[in-house]
Amino acid sequence: MSTNQTTTQERPANRASRKVRLTDIFARNIKPTGKRQTISDNVCQGLSLRVGAKGTKTWAYMGRDCHGKSRTVTIGRYPEVPLKAARQKADQLRGVFAVPESLAEHLKPAAVIDDVTLFQLLLEAESKFSATKQIWRQRGKTSDASTARQVISTVFGEMLHRPARELTVEKASELAHSYKPKSKSRTGKTSANGQAAKALAYLRTVFNWASHRTPRFVKVGAGRKPQLLLADLLAVQDPSIDDPKITGERDRVLSVAELRCLLQYLTVPETNSEEWWKVDLRPIAQKFILLTLSRREEVEAARWADVCFDECVWTKRVKGGREVTHPLSKSAMNLLRSLPGFPNRESDQLIFPNQELGPLGNWNRSKNMLQDLSSIENWHRHDLRRTGATILVLMGVPAEVVDTLLSHKNPMSKDTVSPAIQSYVKLAKEMKGLPNLLRDAVETLAEAIDMIERGEIVTSSQSVR
């Protein structure tokens, strides 16, 4: 980002200036006049749209700092930087210039030039986001890349070792809309718009962080240092919007017959090796997902210290960063005891590690293998969670209890009840003779799954929807 000092006395005579309420329509339709124009925004103090003699449109912040000195900062070109983002940046700069300390920090020379490659930027993003976002953490034994970096690299690989600033809105749109599936022979798909949409969404967050865009990154200290002027990928159309094969959330629920067939393969691998972690624990981990209604990332992160075998409960961190404690059924506890790592478990070890004792990965490979073995197609591990929830609802378990097990919401959130109620929750759990709806629910689910696995529900077509 370049910083130029100027004063009103230095303004060239051939520059036309005026002040209007800027809108996207105005910025899009304004025409060049053969001389430079400066249009100030009467909504956001200090923001100006500068139109060159040949029609180039650039946002700039023009104002005085806390020492009374006039300063002009180029924000970026329109339409790569839309009006809303330009106003947010101008507000940020006005705040920076108003405080001597932040002004001094702003005026420090940049330590890194703008030619940072897309690959380098993704590595920085992993370091930034991995602490709070599972999608940005290392996937496992086959790659040190996070899922987000891998998806972005697959779709935008052509630009991976080019300067990130060269990935314009037009280039990003071209790559996202032309991306084709890598496994067409297996899946039969002719498009991969869902994958491209994910890559675009992940990369949009990175570019917003690097460019200090959106309310999340516009505050001082929230964005990358130094700031990069990168394309606003919000201007790129999501390639999945017009794909008739992508209809939103999945609603796949396995039928009784499908579930019975699949369960015979969701087992603990047999091994006599001291290196028990060399076996594939993903199938049995997927049965644990079914029994506990957990998400994949919750099972990946589960450690032995998180399970209390005396009380048969599991404490985990769920979506949104909340920590919850849920009961485990007898079947789930027996599953854990049957794992090859149970006898010599260490409290800080993962319950379901990969072959290098790290978090599990390559879930799609495991799913494809199970599809081949069971001849059940078009299912996803998340469908196991949905199937378990559907069974509970049909068994008469209240929807609120199912939602709690799914960790969809926090019934004791500060938006609904007083924080003081939390102290009574512990008291209620310790009192004897009171019903435990969550424990009853997980035992009901385990019993139903056990009956299906033993073939006691005789049906070949009825669904558990």
Disulfide bonds with the S-S distance in Angstrom:
none
